[in-house]
Structures are given as C-alpha cells and as structure tokens.
Amino acid sequence: MTSTPGTSGESPSTSTTEQKAVEIPRGALAPGDSVRVDTWLWAIRKVKSRSQATSAARAGHVKVNGDSAKAAQKVKVGDEVRLRVDGFDQILTVTKLLVKRVGAPQARVCYEDLTPPRPRLFIPVAQRERGTGRPSKKERRELDRLRGRDSHEHARLDHHLSDFDWD
C-alpha cells in the first residue's frame, strides 16, 4: 500500500518546533501600506464611530508623530498616534494596519499602548457655565482668592507706591 505524504496517521505539524499561529485580523494590510488615521482609530476600537474619529481629528485631539493630524492623514506601521481622551493623551504605536473593525482581542494586537499611568489625584479646572454672564463682585473676589491674588493687597501696594518720593 502506497501512502501519500500527509495521508498516513502522522500530521505534518507534529515537529518539536511547533509554534502557535498568530491569527491575522480580517481587514489587515501589509506592513508597507498605509491607512487613514480616522479609519485606523475606529478599526482598533478607540472610538465608537468613524465620524467621531473624524471629529476628534478636526478638533486637534489626534496627533501622528507629534504633529496634529487631519482625518485623512495616512499612518503606517511604526507611527506614534496620540489620541486625547478625557483630558489625557493615549499614546499608541501602530503595529498592524486595519481597515475593518474587529473584535477587541484582535484589535489589541494592532497597537502597542505606551500611555503612562494616570495620576491618582486629578483636580479638574473650575469653569463657569456657559451663558452665566459676568461674575459678580463677590464671585470675582472668590476667584482672586482662589488664584492666589488678593485685589486688596494690590490696591494697598499701588497706594504705597504713590507715596514714594521718586525725585
């Protein structure tokens, strides 16, 4: 009985140097190619929609290799992409290019996250609500105290300078 290779009971992959195959995500491109930054951010699941990725790029929240990026800017393997989320930058290095949205485990393979850990204590900057108008005198004094400058001290200082004999 003649047997053809691979039809006997042995499987061709029973060698001692058997390696675990890394699944290439669908929609992955070759390393020499490039893809739009908004498409890539959407495909790796950092934003929920392409339009959100485009809006983030237009607002200046996306940088490629340190420069502000437009939505249509191309990224390639090895580029550094910074995405501003919740007031903090996420620093990502492109390891694989995607044009189709994939699952989270497959998307995680397509970038290297270099984001430093967030500080434990974060105090947001106080902002006035839009449309509340000019602050009252009391609110202005509170703001001055908060900023570390007391308007009464400045007035006294000006008064003392006017008493100084400049001649």
Secondary structure as GFF3:
##gff-version 3
##sequence-region A 1 167
A	DSSP	beta_strand	28	29	.	.	.	ID=ss1
A	DSSP	beta_strand	35	36	.	.	.	ID=ss2
A	DSSP	alpha_helix	37	43	.	.	.	ID=ss3
A	DSSP	alpha_helix	50	58	.	.	.	ID=ss4
A	DSSP	beta_strand	62	64	.	.	.	ID=ss5
A	DSSP	beta_strand	67	68	.	.	.	ID=ss6
A	DSSP	beta_strand	74	75	.	.	.	ID=ss7
A	DSSP	beta_strand	80	85	.	.	.	ID=ss8
A	DSSP	beta_strand	88	94	.	.	.	ID=ss9
A	DSSP	beta_strand	97	98	.	.	.	ID=ss10
A	DSSP	alpha_helix	104	108	.	.	.	ID=ss11
A	DSSP	beta_strand	111	113	.	.	.	ID=ss12
A	DSSP	alpha_helix	137	147	.	.	.	ID=ss13
A	DSSP	alpha_helix	151	163	.	.	.	ID=ss14
###
